[in-house]
Amino acid sequence: MSNLRSERRDLQRILKKILIVDLENKKFEIANLKAHSIGGSSLARELLLTFKNSLIITPGLLTGTSAPTGGRYSLGMKTDYGHHISSIGGFIGAYIRGYGIDGVVITGKSEEKLILKFSPNKVYFDSASDFLGKSIFQIANALEKNGKKTIIVGPAGERGSDISSLISERFRSFGKGSGKSLFEMGVKALVFFPSQSTLENKKFIKEALKIREKLKAKDKSVRRYGHPCYGCPISCAAMEGRLKKGVSRILKNYENAEKIVDMANDFGVDIFGAYLASKTCGCSIETVIKMAKDGKSFNVKYQDRPVDDWKDYLDSLGICVDASKFLKKEDIENLHKFFIEKA
């Protein structure tokens, strides 16, 4: 293991700027917290040790920069299945970097159901009364305008299903009962206003552009679905991965697999949880999704993911695992090294 990778917790023993949102008192502040992790999943894991019953959102170290595929961020929170941390792509992580912060902690509980709106300088605590009971796509259509992006609790989360999911930017799923957990905190949706980071030096930008050209050379071999993540030159998106692995493996015998995924996303249901539940209850996945929409819980047994040091490192940087397969490891580690060097 290279020194950079082994030091991803020790190298950055510095203050991190964390936006802390207090739901109970409807207040927010930026706190300087000393952390050992460089970003992404490792920082989310570390923050969960202090903010145990909170939603944590942490961009990777390179998220929002010129780094190709650097659009990823991690979410962490406690659900019915324990602490759940996962990394997803899109634009929200880049927006958070544009706010000049290293992460967001949403803590406490609001008696009133809220829509939280994040701008570069302020957090708005709006009533969610007009959006209760509505589906993910209905809410996203109303809130995702002028470049804004969302994380939403669907009907399954509102009604307390343990296989509910938070849905980011319409089709990226956080899973494992996260919709239920956030709604119990009093939040129906998060809205992020566009913003762009400028924390780069010339040497880093030059290296990032060189690697971007390497990825463009692979472009013809990657299928496009129109859901690119921030800064990704190949635009394969999560959909490409879902049709090759993951969801496609569990839906390989379904001709209407994409419609099933869309239904799960619209209702805010974890498709993997629905698959596991269908095996134990003898129902179709479609039936399970509809039952979860109405609040049914299934107490499924999720499999623990094996520890993968390289993936954890990529998540901490904010680099897409799938796109990284087109790159050499030293390319990625050079990006890390040049970014933390002074200009």
C-alpha positions in Angstrom: 0.0 0.0 0.0 1.4 3.4 -0.9 2.1 6.0 1.8 -0.7 8.2 0.5 -3.3 5.5 0.9 -2.0 4.3 4.3 -2.1 7.9 5.5 -5.6 8.8 4.4 -6.5 9.1 8.1 -3.2 10.5 9.4 -2.1 12.9 6.7 -4.9 15.4 7.3 -4.9 16.0 11.0 -6.3 19.4 10.5 -9.5 21.3 11.1 -12.5 20.4 8.9 -15.2 22.9 8.3 -18.5 21.1 9.0 -21.9 22.6 8.6 -24.0 21.5 11.6 -27.8 21.7 11.2 -29.9 21.7 14.4 -33.4 20.5 13.5 -34.9 21.0 17.0 -33.9 24.7 17.2 -33.9 25.4 13.5 -30.4 26.7 13.6 -27.2 26.1 11.8 -23.5 26.9 12.3 -20.1 26.1 10.7 -17.9 24.3 13.2 -14.2 23.7 12.9 -13.7 20.1 13.9 -10.4 18.3 14.1 -10.6 15.1 12.0 -8.1 12.5 10.9 -9.9 11.4 7.7 -9.4 13.1 4.3 -13.1 13.0 3.3 -15.8 10.8 1.9 -16.7 7.5 3.6 -13.8 7.7 6.0 -14.8 11.1 7.3 -18.5 10.1 7.5 -17.5 7.1 9.5 -15.5 9.3 11.9 -18.2 11.9 12.3 -20.8 9.2 13.1 -18.7 8.4 16.2 -19.5 11.9 17.6 -22.9 12.6 16.0 -24.5 9.2 16.5 -28.1 9.8 15.5 -27.5 12.2 12.6 -27.4 12.2 8.9 -23.8 12.8 7.7 -23.0 14.0 4.1 -19.3 14.2 3.2 -17.8 14.9 -0.2 -14.6 13.2 -1.1 -11.3 15.1 -0.9 -11.3 15.7 -4.7 -15.1 16.0 -5.2 -16.0 19.2 -7.0 -12.6 19.7 -8.5 -11.1 19.2 -12.0 -10.5 15.5 -11.1 -12.3 13.3 -13.7 -15.2 11.5 -12.1 -14.8 13.5 -8.9 -18.5 13.9 -8.3 -18.9 11.4 -5.5 -19.9 11.9 -1.9 -20.8 9.7 1.1 -23.8 9.5 3.3 -23.9 8.0 6.8 -26.6 7.5 9.4 -28.0 5.0 11.8 -30.9 3.0 10.5 -32.8 -0.1 11.8 -29.8 -2.1 10.5 -27.1 -0.2 12.3 -24.7 2.4 11.0 -25.0 2.6 7.2 -22.4 4.4 5.1 -22.5 4.4 1.3 -21.0 6.5 -1.5 -23.0 7.8 -4.5 -22.4 10.1 -7.4 -24.1 13.1 -8.9 -23.7 16.8 -8.2 -24.6 17.3 -4.5 -21.1 16.5 -3.3 -19.6 19.1 -5.7 -22.2 21.7 -4.5 -21.2 21.1 -0.9 -17.6 21.7 -1.8 -18.6 24.9 -3.5 -20.1 26.1 -0.2 -16.5 26.0 1.2 -17.2 23.2 3.7 -16.0 19.6 4.1 -19.3 18.1 5.2 -22.8 18.4 6.6 -24.2 17.0 9.8 -28.0 17.1 10.3 -28.8 16.4 13.9 -31.7 16.6 16.3 -35.4 16.2 15.6 -38.1 18.6 14.3 -41.7 18.2 15.3 -42.7 19.9 12.1 -41.8 18.0 8.9 -39.3 20.1 6.9 -37.7 20.7 3.6 -34.1 21.8 4.2 -32.6 24.0 1.5 -28.9 24.6 1.3 -27.3 27.6 -0.3 -23.7 28.8 -0.1 -24.4 31.0 2.9 -27.6 29.8 4.5 -29.8 26.9 5.4 -33.6 27.4 5.0 -36.1 25.5 7.2 -39.2 25.3 5.0 -42.4 23.4 5.8 -42.9 20.1 4.0 -46.7 20.2 4.4 -47.3 20.6 0.6 -45.1 17.6 -0.2 -46.2 14.9 2.3 -47.5 11.8 0.7 -46.0 12.6 -2.7 -43.6 10.4 -4.6 -40.0 11.0 -5.3 -40.5 12.0 -8.9 -43.3 14.4 -8.0 -41.2 16.2 -5.5 -38.1 16.3 -7.6 -40.1 17.8 -10.5 -41.1 20.6 -8.2 -37.8 21.2 -6.4 -35.1 20.4 -8.9 -35.1 23.6 -10.9 -32.3 25.9 -12.0 -29.6 23.3 -11.3 -30.9 22.4 -7.8 -30.5 18.8 -6.7 -32.4 16.8 -4.1 -32.3 14.0 -1.6 -35.8 12.9 -0.8 -37.8 10.6 1.5 -40.5 8.7 -0.5 -43.9 7.3 0.7 -42.1 4.1 2.0 -40.0 6.2 4.4 -42.9 8.4 5.5 -44.9 5.3 6.4 -42.0 3.6 8.3 -40.9 0.7 6.1 -37.5 -0.7 7.1 -36.5 -1.2 3.4 -37.2 2.5 2.6 -34.4 4.4 0.9 -33.3 8.0 0.5 -33.3 8.8 -3.2 -30.7 11.3 -4.5 -31.2 13.2 -7.7 -34.1 10.9 -8.7 -32.4 7.6 -9.2 -29.4 7.2 -6.8 -30.4 5.1 -3.8 -29.0 5.1 -0.3 -31.0 2.2 1.0 -31.3 0.2 4.3 -34.2 2.0 5.8 -32.6 5.4 5.5 -35.9 7.0 4.3 -37.6 6.0 7.5 -34.7 7.3 9.7 -34.6 10.7 8.1 -38.3 11.2 8.2 -38.3 10.3 11.9 -35.9 13.2 12.3 -38.5 15.4 10.7 -37.1 15.8 7.2 -38.9 15.1 4.0 -36.3 16.4 1.5 -33.0 18.2 1.2 -32.4 20.7 -1.6 -29.0 21.8 -2.6 -28.4 25.0 -4.6 -25.6 25.0 -7.2 -22.2 26.2 -6.3 -18.6 25.6 -7.6 -15.4 25.1 -5.7 -12.1 26.8 -6.7 -9.7 25.0 -4.3 -7.2 23.9 -6.9 -3.6 24.6 -7.9 -2.1 24.7 -11.4 -0.1 21.5 -11.0 -3.2 19.6 -10.0 -5.3 21.0 -12.8 -2.7 20.0 -15.4 -2.6 16.4 -14.1 -6.4 16.2 -13.9 -6.7 17.4 -17.5 -4.2 14.8 -18.7 -6.1 12.0 -17.0 -9.4 13.4 -18.4 -8.0 12.9 -21.9 -7.2 9.2 -21.0 -10.8 8.7 -20.0 -12.2 10.4 -23.1 -10.3 7.8 -25.2 -12.4 5.2 -23.5 -15.6 7.1 -24.2 -16.7 5.0 -27.2 -16.7 1.8 -25.2 -19.0 3.3 -22.5 -22.7 3.4 -23.0 -24.4 6.8 -22.3 -27.6 7.2 -20.3 -27.8 10.9 -19.9 -27.2 10.9 -16.1 -23.5 12.0 -15.8 -22.0 12.8 -12.5 -20.2 16.1 -11.9 -17.0 16.4 -13.9 -17.2 12.9 -15.5 -16.1 12.9 -19.2 -17.5 9.4 -20.0 -21.0 10.0 -18.6 -21.8 6.4 -18.0 -23.6 7.1 -14.7 -24.8 4.7 -12.1 -27.3 3.3 -14.7 -24.5 1.7 -16.7 -23.3 -0.1 -13.6 -26.8 -1.2 -12.6 -27.3 -2.9 -15.9 -24.0 -4.8 -15.7 -23.9 -5.7 -12.0 -25.7 -5.1 -8.8 -29.3 -4.5 -9.6 -29.0 -6.3 -12.9 -27.9 -9.5 -11.1 -31.0 -9.6 -9.0 -33.3 -8.6 -11.9 -31.7 -10.6 -14.7 -34.8 -12.7 -15.2 -37.1 -9.7 -15.4 -37.9 -8.2 -18.8 -39.2 -5.0 -17.1 -36.2 -4.5 -14.8 -35.8 -0.8 -15.5 -39.5 -0.2 -14.8 -39.1 -2.1 -11.5 -36.1 0.1 -10.5 -38.0 3.3 -11.5 -41.0 2.2 -9.3 -38.7 1.5 -6.4 -37.0 4.9 -6.8 -40.3 6.7 -7.1 -41.7 5.2 -3.9 -38.4 5.5 -2.1 -37.8 1.8 -1.7 -34.4 0.0 -1.5 -34.4 -2.3 -4.5 -31.9 -4.7 -2.8 -34.1 -4.9 0.3 -37.1 -5.5 -1.9 -35.3 -8.4 -3.6 -34.3 -10.0 -0.3 -37.9 -9.5 1.1 -39.3 -11.2 -2.0 -37.2 -14.3 -1.4 -38.5 -14.7 2.2 -42.1 -13.8 1.7 -42.6 -15.6 -1.6 -43.9 -12.4 -3.3 -42.8 -10.7 -6.5 -40.4 -7.7 -6.2 -43.2 -5.5 -7.5 -45.5 -6.7 -4.8 -42.9 -6.1 -2.1 -42.2 -2.5 -3.4 -45.9 -1.7 -3.3 -46.2 -3.2 0.2 -43.2 -1.1 1.4 -44.8 2.0 -0.1 -47.7 1.4 2.3 -45.3 1.1 5.2 -44.7 -2.7 5.4 -41.4 -3.8 7.1 -39.7 -7.0 6.4 -36.6 -7.3 8.7 -34.4 -8.5 5.8 -30.9 -9.7 6.3 -28.5 -7.6 4.3 -25.1 -9.1 3.5 -22.1 -7.2 4.9 -19.9 -5.9 2.2 -16.3 -7.2 2.3 -13.6 -4.7 3.3 -12.0 -3.3 0.2 -9.1 -1.0 1.1 -8.8 0.4 -2.5 -12.5 1.2 -2.8 -12.5 2.9 0.6 -9.6 5.0 -0.5 -11.4 5.9 -3.7 -14.6 6.8 -1.7 -12.5 9.0 0.5 -11.1 10.8 -2.5 -14.5 11.0 -4.2 -13.4 9.1 -7.3 -15.8 6.7 -9.0 -14.9 3.0 -8.6 -16.2 2.1 -12.1 -14.4 4.9 -13.9 -11.2 4.2 -12.0 -10.9 0.9 -13.8 -9.9 2.8 -16.9 -7.0 4.5 -15.0 -3.8 3.5 -13.5 -3.6 3.6 -9.7 -0.6 5.9 -9.9 -2.7 8.4 -11.9 -5.2 8.6 -9.0 -2.5 8.7 -6.3 -0.8 11.5 -8.3 -4.0 13.5 -8.2 -4.1 13.1 -4.4 -0.5 14.1 -4.1 -0.8 17.2 -6.3 -4.0 18.4 -4.7 -2.6 18.5 -1.2 0.6 20.2 -2.4 0.8 23.9 -2.1 0.4 25.8 -5.4 
